[in-house]
Amino acid sequence: MALAPDVSSSTDPRKKELPGEHIHAPGLQGFVFALFLIFGGITSLNDVIIPKLKELFTLNYTQAMLVQFCFFTAYLVIGIPGAKLVKKIGYMRGAVAGLLTMLVGCLLFIPASQTATYALFLFALFVLASGVVIVQVVANPLISLLGPPETAHSRLTFAQAFNSLGTTIFPIAGAALILGSLADVSAADLTGPALDAYRSSESQAIVGGYLAIAVMLAVVAFVVWMFRNKLKGEKHEASAGLAGFDLLKRKRFGFGALCIFLYVGAEVSIGSLIVSYLEQPGVMALSQEKAGSLIALYWGGAMVGRFIGSAILRVLSPGKVLAFVAIGAITLLLISTNTTGAVSGYSLLAIGLMNSIMFPTIFSLACEKLGSRAADGSGIINVAIFGGAVVPLLTGVVADTLGSLYIALVIPAICYAIIACFGWYARRPAVA
């Protein structure tokens, strides 16, 4: 989520909501690709600001993981209402609403910095994430609309490459801008007004980064608004407020939804801890800025693995491939936590390669044979991304309680073990 780039909304036309319909509007595709890049990059930027806020507010790991908790809670709170909003006002206006919500979230970093209040940073992140959720609800169906139905899958895959590009380049820029500004003095050495002044001053790097994003969002929102009437004859099916939750009674779908929850949680947990992990003397003893720049290898591995995996999945059982990469992730975690130096650090970063095909594979295996209920199932999968809030927080609690990041990584390892079991369970075609 961080994760969440491959989510299909509850209005996903790939599930036959708009059979045979498409709109020839080539001018829109570039801006939809920009949406994928932006929300992917913003999500991965959390991995950069966590160590920054952790130092500024002298947080433990549990408190620092509240960044991800507040961000991914938006999927639980906004997911279904966001889909209803898009159905009501349409894709283009929905995209503008999401982009403007994201812009407001970015601007809220200004008062958060001026008052040096951690709670305000968390609130800003929740608002920002709420906009991200709405944009995600729009992006997949919209790119599917902009061309013939038979090529929708290839367009979506191409669009998701832009998402992965965002998760790769944003941490590099963020590490240089945000982590590279840390002063020689530490917040732990200050008290009173001096501490407040230090926090306000040092958090300006965060404000600067998100103000730059706000400008980009404003430009994209303006352009999308100019195209707001391009989609003629747009149709949406009505659905009940809790549509789809009964699908959790189906063993295969319920197991798959749980694995989406665990996968996003594991992916986000590892990404959130990369900087702190690589800083450790027993690992690579890197500076925050250098460690932050290596986050791009984690997300870049997911991007490369997506292309490799798309070819492999054409010839091998998706369930078996899923089980294999999940076991591969566990193996890399074991190597990382039982070695030192570069081997320890790079084996952790290599888990991104294993993560690459997990979300789409779990999603497709879980939703097999749902038929007309596929759109409802997609909405529940969207809500399951809430795992990105819960699992990282639990990982932080373990790290604080036991005083070890090595031991804390057992939490994502357990997540991957359950995912491996689902892959093996779902290796055979679903029964309707």
Disulfide bonds with the S-S distance in Angstrom:
none
